[in-house]
Amino acid sequence: MTKKLDELRLEWLEEATIRQMQERMSVGKLTSEQLTVMYLQTIGQRDRNVNAVLEVNPQAVQIARALDEERRAGIVRSFLHGIPVLLKDNMDTGDGMHTSCGSLAMQNHFAEDDAFLVKKLREAGAVILGKTNMTEWANFMSDRMRNGWSSRGGQVKNPYGLFDVGGSSSGAAAAVAANMAAVSIGTETSGSIINPSAQNALVGIKPTVGAISRSGIIPLSFTQDTPGPLARTVEDAAITFGLMVGYDETDPVTKGADRFKGVDWLSLLDETSLSGKRIGIARSIFAGEISTERKSQFEDALRHLESLGAELIDEIDLGTMEDDLGYDVLLYEFKAALNEYLGKTPATNPIRTLSDIIQYNKEHAEETLKYGQVMLEKVDRTSGTLTEPEYIKALLRNRHLAGELALDRAFDEHRIDCLVFPQDHGCSFSAAAGYPAITVPASFTEEGEPFCITLCGKAYSEPELIGYAYAFEQATKARRKPN
């Protein structure tokens, strides 16, 4: 690496946006190959302190070089053309990288093909840079496991200090916060994009279930899983989100994404988006769970929303609490979903069922069972057929409590455009209902821990939420890079 390129990496790349990268590449001041090499250099120097990247794509530089050739020929596929992107380690890639969900039991698994969303990213010209560490089995292995730990990758660390890094898209968040990629793709079942985004001062979009395909992603839940982007800015998150949405015939729920056809996602970035909007606050959900300092930070954020023209509708009663939702739906769906995925993996993969994973862990307990596997064992005791009356009851109950009773009633009765929560509070409602949410940086505690707000809306209200988040972001400019 030349001295000039190294200076560019340290002085410019640190907080460069996708738009700024494209501007430099469009006038010949930067190539995708240089950009990719700079990020690889940063990973090599910085990841030892963060432990966010499990492996890099051995083809990344060659892919970037090919995309540079396209640009020289006048072909620019999208705003992601030549931009390095990291993927959570539960997403299939039909290349030289593994897909393990953080598990040593899956450390030798190579997928035969790209996940649907990975195909869309490649078609958009993104450079798939590598795979990120994560909380093993999407934080459903043990009720004692620390956020960000996996037997394959060890412990992900928060770049901002000795704070919780969040789970389970921990590495996806920490890597972008530490400027090791332009953007990353995580997944959420219940809080796994929103929580690590909030803990790492990022913008995280948890989409409506069905906005982005789940095909080719190691699953946890049929009804709640969704991928989504994590980025340093709302614009970068919106660019990436817009290029992943769309119908996939192998994931029928994505038929709803057809309504996004023709949406100009960049046109949504309007600093006046909050003017005249009614934003609800359900204080009972978080009042007893956050510190005095965070309560003060949340009040500051609310004042910012008001100053931007929003009308605050306070003390909304959602009629239930997050703990009321429980995790029975996930308990039953995990075995069926995971066994289906494992059963379709190449014959070279000896791990064919959840039972195989549990047995492997027992045989390699010193490396794999630091926190035990009580949740995996509990899941394995279900039939895996989704025929239990308890499952059907829990599914219907959760959709009623989160969707009809809590969110739909609040939106309709109070005529609100969205709800606002501190950090990741309230994420269980949007998860169980399948509704979208977006997290945006708001401030930092005195100790330097990131503090964000989360906006939750109706199904397929991503265009509106992105606009609200952008207006807040531009007014506050709250994000700062870690030391």
C-alpha positions, 0 to 999 in steps of 0.5 A: 500500500502506498503512503498516499493510499494509507493517508487516505485510509486514515484521514478520509475513509474513517467516516466516508459515506457511500455517496462520498466514495462514489463521488471519488470513484466517478472522477477517477480519484479512487478505485473499488480495488483501492477501497477494498484494499484499504478496508482489508488493511483496516481489518488487519490492523483493527480487528484484533481489538474488536474481533468482529470479522470472522473471515474475509472473502479471498476473491474480494480484491479480484471482484473489486478489480472487475467492477472497476473495469465495468466503471471504466467501460461506462457501466455503474450498476447502482450506488453500491457499485464497488462498495465493500459490504460485510455479511453476518455469518448466517448468510450463504455465499457460494464462494470461498467463505464458510457459513457457520452461524458462529458454531464450531459444529458448522466451521467446515460448511460451505454453501453451494449458492448465494442467499437471495439477498447476496445475489441482489447485492452482487447484482448491484455491484457490491463487493462482498468483503467478508463474514462477521462474528455473531452471537452463536445460533442467533443468541438462542443457544443458552440463556447465559450466553454473552452478547457477541460470543461464538465458539467459532469466533470468540467474543466481539467487543464494543469499539466504544469501550467496555460496554455490551456490544449487543446481539446477535448481529454483534460483529456486523455492528462492531465492524461498521462502527470501527470503520471496517466496512462501508455497511453490513447486513445483519438479521433480526428475530427479536432485537438483533439488528436494533440492539447492536445498532443502538449499542454501537451508535449506528443506524439499523433498519429492521424491515417489515417481515417480507420486505427482504428475502430470508432464503439462504439464511440460517433461520431461527423463526419462520414468522419473525426472521428478517435481514436488514442493513447496519450503517453509519448514516441513514442515507447509507442504510437507505441505499443498501435497504433499497437494493435488497428489497424485492419479491423472491418466489422461494420466500412467499411472504416477500410478495408484499415487497412489490409495493416498494417497486419504483420507490426512490429511496434517496428522495425520502431523505428530507430534513422536514420529514417530521413536520406535522407528524404525530409520534407516540411515547409508551413510557410504561414499556421502559420507565422502570428499566432505564437509568436516570441518565438515559431518561434524561437523554431520551427527554433531550431526544424528544425535545429535538423531535418537537423542534423538528415539528413533530407532535408528541403523544405521551403516555400511550398504553400498549395494553401489554408488556414485552415480557408478556410475549415470551419466546414460545414461538421461537422455541417451536419454530427453531427446530423445524426451520433449522432442520429444514436448512441443514437437511438441504446443505451439501452432503459433505456437511455432516451436521444434518439436524439440531440433534447433530449440533448438540452432540457435536457440542457435547463431544467438544465441550471445552471449546463449545460449551462455555455457556452451555446449550440449555436452549438448544436442548430445550428446542430439541425436545419439541417435535419439529413439526409445528403441530403442538397446540402450545405453538399454535396458541403462542403464535396466535397470542403473540400476533394478537398482543403485539400487532392488534392490541399493542401497535395497531390499536396505538396507531389507529386510536391515537392517530400516530405515525410511529412510536419512539423508544429509547435504545432497543426498548419496544423491539419485541413488539415490532418483532412479533408483529413483523413490523419495521423499526429504525434505530438512529444515534441520539447521544452518548452517556458520560462514560461514552456508551452510545444512546440511540432512539428507535422509531417503530411503524406500521407494516411497510412504513419503511419509507416514512421511518427512513425520512423521520430518522434522517430528519433527526440525524441531520438535526442532531449529528449525534454520531461520533466515531470510536476512539 
